[in-house]
Amino acid sequence: MDVLIIEEKQNDFFKRKEIVTKFVDVKKPLTRDEIRQEVAKKLMYQLDSLVLVKAIWKYDEKSIVAEFRYYPDRESLMSFEKRYILKRNKLIEEAGKDGDKK
């Protein structure tokens, strides 16, 4: 499996990098965590500052096209990203009604 960087641009307004990658020759379906780990390793980014926004699986090509956002610090990440995206990337946990974390 190869990871190709299709596009990488700096968004100064939101203080982040926006990255589009393509996974080629994918043998088995990958989880969101596995996709994030592979890209963080390839680009040498901190995993807790990298957010997977969208992953499109192309089974006929055996590839995955994924969109990421990388923030320089956790404070920027928490202020700009939507809550459901943070939960999906396991960067926050939702508190239950009784105050316990789920």
PyRosetta script that sets phi, psi and omega in degrees:
from pyrosetta import init, pose_from_sequence

init()
pose = pose_from_sequence("MDVLIIEEKQNDFFKRKEIVTKFVDVKKPLTRDEIRQEVAKKLMYQLDSLVLVKAIWKYDEKSIVAEFRYYPDRESLMSFEKRYILKRNKLIEEAGKDGDKK")
pose.set_psi(1, 128.4)
pose.set_omega(1, 177.5)
pose.set_phi(2, -111.0)
pose.set_psi(2, 146.0)
pose.set_omega(2, 176.1)
pose.set_phi(3, -112.6)
pose.set_psi(3, 119.1)
pose.set_omega(3, 179.6)
pose.set_phi(4, -109.2)
pose.set_psi(4, 137.5)
pose.set_omega(4, 176.0)
pose.set_phi(5, -92.1)
pose.set_psi(5, 112.1)
pose.set_omega(5, -178.5)
pose.set_phi(6, -83.5)
pose.set_psi(6, -44.3)
pose.set_omega(6, -177.3)
pose.set_phi(7, -149.0)
pose.set_psi(7, 140.6)
pose.set_omega(7, 175.7)
pose.set_phi(8, -144.0)
pose.set_psi(8, 116.3)
pose.set_omega(8, -179.4)
pose.set_phi(9, -135.2)
pose.set_psi(9, 152.6)
pose.set_omega(9, -179.5)
pose.set_phi(10, -93.3)
pose.set_psi(10, 129.4)
pose.set_omega(10, 175.5)
pose.set_phi(11, -111.3)
pose.set_psi(11, 98.8)
pose.set_omega(11, -175.4)
pose.set_phi(12, -70.4)
pose.set_psi(12, -29.1)
pose.set_omega(12, -179.9)
pose.set_phi(13, -62.6)
pose.set_psi(13, -44.5)
pose.set_omega(13, -179.9)
pose.set_phi(14, -96.2)
pose.set_psi(14, 3.5)
pose.set_omega(14, 177.9)
pose.set_phi(15, 56.3)
pose.set_psi(15, 52.4)
pose.set_omega(15, -178.3)
pose.set_phi(16, -151.2)
pose.set_psi(16, 164.9)
pose.set_omega(16, 170.6)
pose.set_phi(17, -104.5)
pose.set_psi(17, 139.4)
pose.set_omega(17, 176.9)
pose.set_phi(18, -112.0)
pose.set_psi(18, 124.4)
pose.set_omega(18, -171.4)
pose.set_phi(19, -125.4)
pose.set_psi(19, 137.2)
pose.set_omega(19, 173.2)
pose.set_phi(20, -119.2)
pose.set_psi(20, 126.6)
pose.set_omega(20, -178.6)
pose.set_phi(21, -123.5)
pose.set_psi(21, 163.0)
pose.set_omega(21, 175.0)
pose.set_phi(22, -135.5)
pose.set_psi(22, 125.4)
pose.set_omega(22, 174.7)
pose.set_phi(23, -93.7)
pose.set_psi(23, 123.5)
pose.set_omega(23, -177.1)
pose.set_phi(24, -111.0)
pose.set_psi(24, 145.6)
pose.set_omega(24, 178.3)
pose.set_phi(25, 62.8)
pose.set_psi(25, 48.1)
pose.set_omega(25, 179.9)
pose.set_phi(26, -79.4)
pose.set_psi(26, 121.8)
pose.set_omega(26, -177.0)
pose.set_phi(27, -82.4)
pose.set_psi(27, -36.8)
pose.set_omega(27, -179.1)
pose.set_phi(28, -137.6)
pose.set_psi(28, 156.0)
pose.set_omega(28, 178.5)
pose.set_phi(29, -60.9)
pose.set_psi(29, 139.5)
pose.set_omega(29, -180.0)
pose.set_phi(30, -104.3)
pose.set_psi(30, 149.1)
pose.set_omega(30, 174.5)
pose.set_phi(31, -80.3)
pose.set_psi(31, 166.5)
pose.set_omega(31, 177.8)
pose.set_phi(32, -60.8)
pose.set_psi(32, -38.6)
pose.set_omega(32, 178.9)
pose.set_phi(33, -64.2)
pose.set_psi(33, -41.8)
pose.set_omega(33, 179.3)
pose.set_phi(34, -64.9)
pose.set_psi(34, -38.9)
pose.set_omega(34, 177.7)
pose.set_phi(35, -63.4)
pose.set_psi(35, -47.4)
pose.set_omega(35, 179.0)
pose.set_phi(36, -60.7)
pose.set_psi(36, -43.4)
pose.set_omega(36, -179.1)
pose.set_phi(37, -63.1)
pose.set_psi(37, -41.9)
pose.set_omega(37, -179.7)
pose.set_phi(38, -63.8)
pose.set_psi(38, -43.4)
pose.set_omega(38, -179.3)
pose.set_phi(39, -70.4)
pose.set_psi(39, -40.2)
pose.set_omega(39, 177.8)
pose.set_phi(40, -61.7)
pose.set_psi(40, -39.4)
pose.set_omega(40, 178.8)
pose.set_phi(41, -67.8)
pose.set_psi(41, -43.1)
pose.set_omega(41, -178.4)
pose.set_phi(42, -64.2)
pose.set_psi(42, -44.0)
pose.set_omega(42, -176.4)
pose.set_phi(43, -93.1)
pose.set_psi(43, -2.8)
pose.set_omega(43, -177.7)
pose.set_phi(44, 57.0)
pose.set_psi(44, 48.5)
pose.set_omega(44, 177.0)
pose.set_phi(45, -104.3)
pose.set_psi(45, 157.0)
pose.set_omega(45, 174.6)
pose.set_phi(46, -73.7)
pose.set_psi(46, 134.4)
pose.set_omega(46, -176.4)
pose.set_phi(47, -65.1)
pose.set_psi(47, -34.1)
pose.set_omega(47, -177.8)
pose.set_phi(48, -78.8)
pose.set_psi(48, -1.0)
pose.set_omega(48, 175.8)
pose.set_phi(49, -112.7)
pose.set_psi(49, 2.4)
pose.set_omega(49, -178.7)
pose.set_phi(50, -107.1)
pose.set_psi(50, 126.9)
pose.set_omega(50, -176.9)
pose.set_phi(51, -118.9)
pose.set_psi(51, 124.8)
pose.set_omega(51, 173.5)
pose.set_phi(52, -84.5)
pose.set_psi(52, 116.8)
pose.set_omega(52, -177.4)
pose.set_phi(53, -90.2)
pose.set_psi(53, -45.5)
pose.set_omega(53, -175.8)
pose.set_phi(54, -151.5)
pose.set_psi(54, 140.9)
pose.set_omega(54, 174.5)
pose.set_phi(55, -131.5)
pose.set_psi(55, 125.1)
pose.set_omega(55, -179.7)
pose.set_phi(56, -112.5)
pose.set_psi(56, 119.2)
pose.set_omega(56, -178.3)
pose.set_phi(57, -91.6)
pose.set_psi(57, 125.7)
pose.set_omega(57, 177.3)
pose.set_phi(58, -114.2)
pose.set_psi(58, 92.6)
pose.set_omega(58, -174.5)
pose.set_phi(59, -67.3)
pose.set_psi(59, -33.7)
pose.set_omega(59, -179.4)
pose.set_phi(60, -68.7)
pose.set_psi(60, -27.6)
pose.set_omega(60, 177.5)
pose.set_phi(61, -97.2)
pose.set_psi(61, -7.5)
pose.set_omega(61, -174.0)
pose.set_phi(62, 54.9)
pose.set_psi(62, 50.7)
pose.set_omega(62, -178.8)
pose.set_phi(63, -142.4)
pose.set_psi(63, 163.9)
pose.set_omega(63, 177.7)
pose.set_phi(64, -131.6)
pose.set_psi(64, 129.4)
pose.set_omega(64, 172.7)
pose.set_phi(65, -107.0)
pose.set_psi(65, 125.3)
pose.set_omega(65, -174.6)
pose.set_phi(66, -129.8)
pose.set_psi(66, 142.8)
pose.set_omega(66, 177.0)
pose.set_phi(67, -110.4)
pose.set_psi(67, 133.7)
pose.set_omega(67, -178.3)
pose.set_phi(68, -127.6)
pose.set_psi(68, 160.2)
pose.set_omega(68, 169.0)
pose.set_phi(69, -130.2)
pose.set_psi(69, 133.2)
pose.set_omega(69, 179.3)
pose.set_phi(70, -120.4)
pose.set_psi(70, 126.3)
pose.set_omega(70, -179.2)
pose.set_phi(71, -108.2)
pose.set_psi(71, 146.5)
pose.set_omega(71, -179.1)
pose.set_phi(72, -70.4)
pose.set_psi(72, -25.1)
pose.set_omega(72, 179.6)
pose.set_phi(73, -147.5)
pose.set_psi(73, 162.5)
pose.set_omega(73, -176.5)
pose.set_phi(74, -67.7)
pose.set_psi(74, -31.1)
pose.set_omega(74, -179.9)
pose.set_phi(75, -62.3)
pose.set_psi(75, -44.4)
pose.set_omega(75, 177.1)
pose.set_phi(76, -64.1)
pose.set_psi(76, -41.7)
pose.set_omega(76, 179.3)
pose.set_phi(77, -58.7)
pose.set_psi(77, -47.5)
pose.set_omega(77, -177.6)
pose.set_phi(78, -69.0)
pose.set_psi(78, -30.2)
pose.set_omega(78, -177.3)
pose.set_phi(79, -82.1)
pose.set_psi(79, -27.5)
pose.set_omega(79, -175.6)
pose.set_phi(80, -101.7)
pose.set_psi(80, -30.6)
pose.set_omega(80, -175.1)
pose.set_phi(81, -82.7)
pose.set_psi(81, 147.6)
pose.set_omega(81, 177.7)
pose.set_phi(82, -73.6)
pose.set_psi(82, 151.3)
pose.set_omega(82, -174.9)
pose.set_phi(83, -60.1)
pose.set_psi(83, -42.2)
pose.set_omega(83, -177.7)
pose.set_phi(84, -66.8)
pose.set_psi(84, -30.7)
pose.set_omega(84, 176.5)
pose.set_phi(85, -68.7)
pose.set_psi(85, -40.6)
pose.set_omega(85, 178.7)
pose.set_phi(86, -64.8)
pose.set_psi(86, -40.4)
pose.set_omega(86, 177.8)
pose.set_phi(87, -66.6)
pose.set_psi(87, -40.6)
pose.set_omega(87, -179.8)
pose.set_phi(88, -63.5)
pose.set_psi(88, -33.5)
pose.set_omega(88, 179.4)
pose.set_phi(89, -90.3)
pose.set_psi(89, 5.1)
pose.set_omega(89, 178.4)
pose.set_phi(90, 58.4)
pose.set_psi(90, 39.0)
pose.set_omega(90, 176.6)
pose.set_phi(91, -95.3)
pose.set_psi(91, -18.0)
pose.set_omega(91, 173.1)
pose.set_phi(92, -138.3)
pose.set_psi(92, 161.5)
pose.set_omega(92, 174.0)
pose.set_phi(93, -119.5)
pose.set_psi(93, 141.9)
pose.set_omega(93, -179.3)
pose.set_phi(94, -84.4)
pose.set_psi(94, 133.3)
pose.set_omega(94, 177.0)
pose.set_phi(95, -80.3)
pose.set_psi(95, 138.9)
pose.set_omega(95, 179.2)
pose.set_phi(96, -77.5)
pose.set_psi(96, -179.9)
pose.set_omega(96, -178.7)
pose.set_phi(97, -66.5)
pose.set_psi(97, -31.6)
pose.set_omega(97, -178.9)
pose.set_phi(98, -89.1)
pose.set_psi(98, 6.2)
pose.set_omega(98, 177.5)
pose.set_phi(99, 94.6)
pose.set_psi(99, -12.7)
pose.set_omega(99, 178.3)
pose.set_phi(100, -78.7)
pose.set_psi(100, 150.8)
pose.set_omega(100, 176.6)
pose.set_phi(101, -81.6)
pose.set_psi(101, 141.9)
pose.set_omega(101, 179.0)
pose.set_phi(102, -85.2)
pose.dump_pdb("model.pdb")
